[in-house]
Amino acid sequence: MKKTKPHRQQLGTQAATTATQTGQIIAGHGRHYFVELASGEIIKCFPRGKRGGICVGDWVDLSTQGERAAIERLHERRNLLYRSDEMRSKQFAANIDQLFIVLASEPMFSDDLTGRALVAAETAGITPFILLNKADLATTPLARERLQPLIKIGVPVIEVHALDTDQVHTALDALLHDKTTLLLGQSGMGKSTILNALVPEAQAHTQAHSEALGTGRHTTTSTKLYHIPGSTGKIIDSPGFQAFGIAHLTAEDLVRGFTEFHEPIQHCRFYNCSHRHEPGCGVVAAFESGQIHPDRYALYQRLLHELESQPKY
């Protein structure tokens, strides 16, 4: 018997009679996503058609037909954190309340990468915190000194000992309550160990730091959302990184990402000031008077140069 293709009207009727459910993306692998429903049930599903750009933390509507489930609609996001350069972009997560940037006294962290992550968080409206891990090491005073410019602009720094589960809970439980937190950090900083302390069943693999390489191996390969036991909070773990591009930001975004610019910019003579060499620039005046740290101002100049050097199409 010859098979016939269903008409568009038939497809629409079929979709209309299929019940939809709402859930949150908790993991993704290629075009496969895992959605958690309000009941706690987790369903594996695929995006309808060529839909892309879905990430962990997104809320979606999905339909089920037999054993197949499809994502029908992506809900509006509160925010999205991702990094990008001229070659590609990498989404971390959506609908985040706060960002925990994990640093360590050893191996020594990158001020540049930390600064970039903070700019990305600020422009997305995400509250940043720095977790300084391995705070019992002899190199901790140097790490504290390097973090002073960030403390001065109001970024909270919380010292943790990732291997001490009780101390991690004491330091972080109140902050995690009723929040969705993204855990982000360079490889080798102890991010996975902190996750293990907070969510033991995550069983994240940890990798001892290699002194020969001076860096850690990437132990997390995909982003995943976890419920924190005994808490109303959720935590999203993401792969370790060694680069953080923010090519998706505009010049206006960059200024917004530097909180110490917000007051001085009110005194700029020109509305389109680039805050580098224009006469009457409030930001330059603040920098020259010591109100803006030289490292932070140098980062702004670097990021603006990268933005202006991007190919124009």
URZIPE-V261065 format. One record per backbone hydrogen bond with DSSP energy under -1.0 kcal/mol. CO is the residue of the C=O (numbers start at 1). NH is the residue of the N-H. E is the energy in kcal/mol with one decimal. If there is no record, write none. Layout:
BEGIN
co=(CO;CO)
nh=(NH;NH)
e=(E;E)
END
This chain:
BEGIN
co=(7;8;9;10;11;12;13;21;23;24;25;26;27;29;32;33;34;34;35;36;37;41;43;45;46;48;55;56;58;59;60;61;61;62;63;65;68;69;70;71;73;79;81;81;83;84;88;90;93;97;98;99;100;101;103;110;111;112;113;114;115;116;117;118;119;120;121;122;127;129;130;131;132;133;134;137;139;140;141;142;143;145;147;148;150;151;156;158;160;161;164;165;166;167;168;169;172;173;176;179;180;180;181;182;184;185;186;190;191;192;193;194;195;199;200;210;215;224;226;228;233;234;235;236;237;245;246;250;251;252;253;255;258;259;261;263;264;265;270;280;281;282;283;284;285;286;286;287;293;294;295;296;297;298;299;300;301;302;303;304;305;307)
nh=(11;12;13;14;15;16;17;62;60;36;57;225;34;32;29;45;26;27;43;24;40;37;35;33;71;51;58;94;25;75;23;72;73;21;70;68;65;46;63;48;61;95;92;93;90;247;85;83;81;127;182;129;184;131;133;114;115;116;117;118;119;120;121;122;123;124;126;125;99;101;158;103;160;105;137;140;143;144;145;146;147;148;151;152;155;154;130;132;135;164;168;169;170;171;172;173;176;177;179;234;97;98;236;100;102;241;189;194;195;196;197;198;199;202;203;214;210;237;235;231;228;181;226;183;224;84;249;254;255;256;257;258;261;262;265;266;267;268;273;269;285;286;287;288;289;291;292;290;297;298;299;300;301;302;303;304;305;306;307;308;309;310)
e=(-2.1;-2.4;-2.3;-2.4;-2.5;-2.1;-1.5;-3.0;-2.7;-2.9;-2.6;-2.7;-2.6;-2.2;-3.2;-2.9;-2.9;-1.0;-2.8;-2.2;-1.8;-3.0;-2.9;-2.6;-2.7;-1.5;-2.0;-2.2;-3.0;-2.8;-2.4;-2.7;-1.6;-2.7;-2.8;-1.9;-3.1;-1.8;-2.5;-1.8;-2.5;-2.1;-2.9;-1.3;-3.2;-2.3;-2.4;-2.2;-2.6;-1.7;-2.4;-2.6;-2.8;-2.6;-3.2;-2.1;-2.5;-2.2;-2.3;-2.1;-2.1;-2.4;-2.2;-2.7;-2.3;-1.1;-2.7;-1.1;-2.8;-2.9;-3.1;-3.2;-2.4;-1.5;-1.7;-1.6;-1.7;-2.8;-2.1;-2.2;-1.3;-1.0;-2.3;-2.5;-2.4;-1.5;-2.7;-2.5;-1.3;-2.5;-2.1;-2.2;-2.4;-2.3;-2.0;-2.5;-2.0;-1.2;-1.9;-2.7;-2.5;-1.7;-3.2;-3.0;-3.2;-1.0;-1.3;-1.9;-2.1;-2.3;-1.7;-1.8;-3.5;-2.1;-1.3;-2.1;-1.1;-2.6;-2.6;-1.8;-2.2;-2.5;-2.8;-3.3;-2.0;-2.9;-1.7;-2.2;-1.7;-1.9;-1.8;-1.1;-2.1;-1.1;-2.4;-1.5;-2.0;-1.4;-1.2;-1.6;-1.9;-2.1;-2.4;-2.8;-1.5;-2.4;-1.0;-1.4;-2.3;-2.5;-1.9;-2.1;-2.2;-2.2;-2.7;-2.5;-2.2;-2.3;-2.2;-2.4;-1.5;-1.0)
END
